[in-house]
Amino acid sequence: MSRRLVLRAAPALRVDARRLQPEALAALSADEVRRLRLPHGRDEVELGEWFDVAEEASTSEGPRLHIVGDLSRFDAVGAGLAQGDLEVTGDVGDAAGMGMTGGRLAIHGSARDLVACAMRGGWLEVDGDVRDLAASALPGDTDGMSGGTLVVRGRAGTRLADRMRRGSVVIQGDTGDFTASRMVAGTLAVGGAGGLHTAWGMRRGSLVFAGASPSLAPTFVPVDSEAPVFWQLLARDLARFGSPFDALARRRVRRWAGDLAVMGKGELLVPE
């Protein structure tokens, strides 16, 4: 079952959209979908006030939901997604894909803060830009992203992958300040340039810069060993994400270890 929601009128206030799950909506009739209530400010408003509801042909084996329109006032799109295919044609608000454990969320637009925060599984892809704290921890939590894959075709803001523990993050554009700050584990690949204080407080994990070399603190030291087998495996895995990662396997790599200020054992890989 594939549902299609087309935004007819923008809400006056911000909306919590976490109830828009492919599996949940597939079990409802069209009228029941229209009557589904979403938090809007301090009230709840029926979905039909904003969206036209229809069925859509799909080749997906599981439940699928396609939302069309400018959802920049809709927060938590795809939050808690466990299975199914959720596709958004347009921009979205904060916390897209928050706490995902499975399924696929594709955003053909840009997203605001906290994209993929506390993500534990699944696939999340953003065609445009994301703002601050993507793949990071929820406010007050100690663990950031701990599984799954986040792909951003544009740029990312500050504190990308803060406290990240596991999973993979691929950013094709530039990133802001404090990229990979306090990173515990996982893989982060950046195609463009990084901001200030890259990998501040990094403990473990792998950070790849395929574009411009980042400005590193003196608490990172060069490593003479090139680890060619590991590099080839990692480079060929990143090649599936396209330019500029598709040519990494043909380049030599320089390795840096740190952040030694916190006894960190992370590594930064900068192809030459």
RAMOJO-V856169 format. One line per field, one symbol per residue. ss: DSSP state (A for helix, B for strand, O for the rest). A space follows every 10 residues. Layout:
ss->???
//
This chain:
ss->OBBBBBBOOO OOOOBBOOOO OAAAAAOOOA AAAAAOBBBB OOBBBBAAAO BBBBBOOOOO OOOBBBBBOO BOOBBOOOOO OOOOBBBBBO OBOOOOOOOO BBBBBBBBOO OOOOOOOOOB BBBBBBOOOO OOOOOOOOOO OOOOOBBBBB BBOOOOOOOO OOOOOBBBBB BOOOOOOOOO OOOOOOBBBB OOOOOOOOOO OOOOOBBBBO OOOOOOOOOO BBBOOOOAAA AAAAAAAAAA AOOOAAAAAA OOBBBBBBOA AAOOOBBBBB BO
//
